[in-house]
Amino acid sequence: MKQKIILSFLLQIAIVSSCFAQAPKEAATDYHLPEAMRTQSGKTVNSVAEWEKVRRPEILALFEKNVQGKTPVKAIPVRFVSMSVNPHAINGTATRKQVRIYFSSDEQHYMDLLLYLPNNRNKPVPVFLGLNFGGNQVVHRDTGIIISKQWVRYTSEPAYKDHLGTEASRGTQSDDWPVEKILAAGYGLATAYYGDLQPDSANSVNAGIAPLFYKKGQTEPAADEWGAIGVWAWGLSRALDYLETDKDIDAKKVAVVGHSRLGKTALWAGAQDRRFALVISNNSGEGGAAITRRKYGETIALMNKAFPHWFSGNFKKFNDKEDELPVDFHELIALIAPRPVYIASASKDQWADPVGEYLSGWYATPVYTLYGAKGLDTPVPPAVGQPVGEGAIGYHIREGEHAMTPYDWDQYIRFANRFLR
């Protein structure tokens, strides 16, 4: 247990410290946000029909062109192969399924999906779906989980050797994924390793699935095509494709969840794929929930310098030019409306701009109101440890560092119970 805690702590430190090129500013700059409820022609949106037919497509297209890049529409062969089923997992309380999702006929490109479903069920169950950082084996010490053979960015021995997972990596991130807590609440958990889709490396564009979508003669994504965030989000939708085929799962009640860069991914997946019933952003920061025009903590330029592969080539045009970006990230939250969204921050994670993360929910509230859904009540963020949001937008800031914790999951389960149970 002590080794697991140390390894998990070291992983989180590595993830955060790699981003800290400079300390956050003491105060955010003045800013003027683009209006989510005003079309590019200057017309105020007054109805759901106007939002759905005009403004929402405009905003989605602006994010595609300038931020995440366009997701390819080319159809590729996708098939699901059951690798194992254990109906007596975790001391008999759960059924563990492992499914390999193939993306190419040569079987060289695939994603391994791990599922735990509560055995105490009498009907299809709602599911939390999210990508993980270290391979599926990190979520639990269950020795039946297939150890990922893919390259891992953040590693420490003995859990990883030469950037590949070992037996010692089992359960090293179980605090991020409290499987028993999720199962006891009546939910299933589905997860896959994000590196199955594209390695989290600056020179990785041709190491993942992106080349499967290239046109003849193309060697890398065009400036307005997807970066790794888009690739990972596409993978979440393919996981949902599988969940729709599993009779033990209520695929209309799937919550997509992600932490840090995978929180950015969950938001983009939820914005594009309206099959996701609920969207959860944990410490997603810049390029996720945080208002970029605040220029607080991590900025577009710092993120693009440290992680040039995450977003589209066009996004680099806005390095140190946040005010010129035709969208801001409250509009990313607005794209999820009227489906419920939960945004979480941490008090010591100022790099992710907790205030900016909260404000994205506040400034997205008018779009939720348009649908007759309740958003946030005030532009003033709540105190640490006091979750808010009795409507379709939830938020909390907890004490602590950049991480996803059992406390966070308590709030996600409580929030999901109102919509998915």
C-alpha positions, 0 to 999 in steps of 0.5 A, a space after each residue: 500500500 505504501 509503495 502504491 501511494 508513493 508511486 501515485 504521488 510521484 506520477 501526479 508530481 510529474 504530470 503537474 511539474 511538467 506544466 509549471 514553466 512559470 508561476 501563476 500570476 497573482 491576479 487575472 487580467 481584465 477580459 471581455 468574453 465572446 457572447 455565447 448567446 450572440 450569433 456571428 451575424 450579431 443576432 441575439 439567440 432567443 430560442 432553443 431552435 435558434 441555438 440548435 440551428 444557428 449558434 451551436 453549430 457556429 461555436 462547434 465549428 469555431 472550436 474545430 477550426 481554431 482549437 481542437 481541430 476537425 475530427 475526421 468523418 472517414 469511416 474505418 473498420 471498427 470491431 469489438 472482440 471479447 478478451 475475457 469475462 470474469 463474473 466473480 471479480 473483486 471478491 464476487 461483487 463485480 463482473 469484469 469484462 475486457 474488450 479489444 476494439 480494433 480500428 484496422 483490419 491488420 489488427 495493429 491499431 486497437 484500444 483495450 476497454 476494461 469494464 467493471 459492472 456490479 453483480 448486485 443489479 437486476 437491470 442494465 446499469 449506468 456507467 462512468 467512462 473515462 481514459 486513464 494515464 497508465 494502462 488499465 492495470 493501474 485502476 485496480 490490483 486485480 491480477 486478471 487485468 491485461 497489462 498494457 504493452 503501450 508506451 507510457 509517458 510518466 513512469 517510475 520504477 518498479 511500476 514501469 521499466 523503459 516506459 512499459 508497465 510491469 506487474 508492479 504497476 497494478 493498482 498504482 492509480 486506484 485512488 483515482 479510480 475507486 472501483 469499489 465505491 463506484 460499484 457500491 453506488 450502482 454504477 459500472 466503470 469503463 476505462 481505456 488507456 489513452 496511449 492506445 489511441 495516440 502516445 502523449 508525446 510531441 512527435 506522436 502524430 503518426 504513432 497512433 490512429 491518426 494515419 488511418 484517416 490520412 488522405 493519399 500523400 498526407 503525412 500529418 494532420 492539417 492545421 485545422 485537423 485534430 490533435 491528440 485531444 481530438 484523437 482521444 475524444 474520438 476513442 471515447 466515442 468508440 468506447 460508447 459504441 461498444 457500450 451500446 452493444 452490451 446488454 448489461 449497460 444502459 448506454 443512454 446513461 453514460 457519464 464521460 469523465 476525465 482528469 487534467 488533459 483527459 478532462 479537456 478530452 472528456 469535455 470535447 467528447 461530450 461537446 461533439 457526441 451528444 450520446 453522452 448523458 453527463 460530462 465531468 471535468 476534473 482539474 481540466 484547466 487551460 484548454 478545458 474548463 478554464 476561461 483562457 482570457 483570464 491568462 491566469 496560470 497556464 496559458 495557450 502559449 505555455 501549453 502549446 510549447 509544452 504539449 504541441 501535439 494536444 491541439 490543432 496547428 491553428 491553435 498556435 496562432 493564438 499563443 499570447 493572443 487569447 483575446 483574438 481567439 473567436 471562442 472561449 471555454 465557457 462556450 465549450 461548456 455551453 455546447 454540452 447543454 442541456 445535458 448535465 456537466 460537473 466541473 471540479 477544481 483543487 485549491 492548490 492547483 492554481 495552474 488550472 485556474 479554479 476561478 476560471 473553471 468555475 466561471 466557465 459554468 457561470 457564463 454557460 448558464 444562460 444557454 442552460 436557462 434557454 432549455 429551462 435547465 438550472 445553471 449556477 446561481 452566482 459568479 462568486 465561486 464557493 468556498 473550499 469543500 462546499 459543492 454547489 449546483 442543484 441544477 444541471 451544472 455542478 461545481 466544487 473546489 476541494 482542498 489539495 493538489 492536481 489529482 482525482 480523488 475519492 472526495 471528487 468521486 463522492 461528488 460525481 456520484 451524488 450529482 449523477 444520482 440525480 440524473 442517471 439513477 
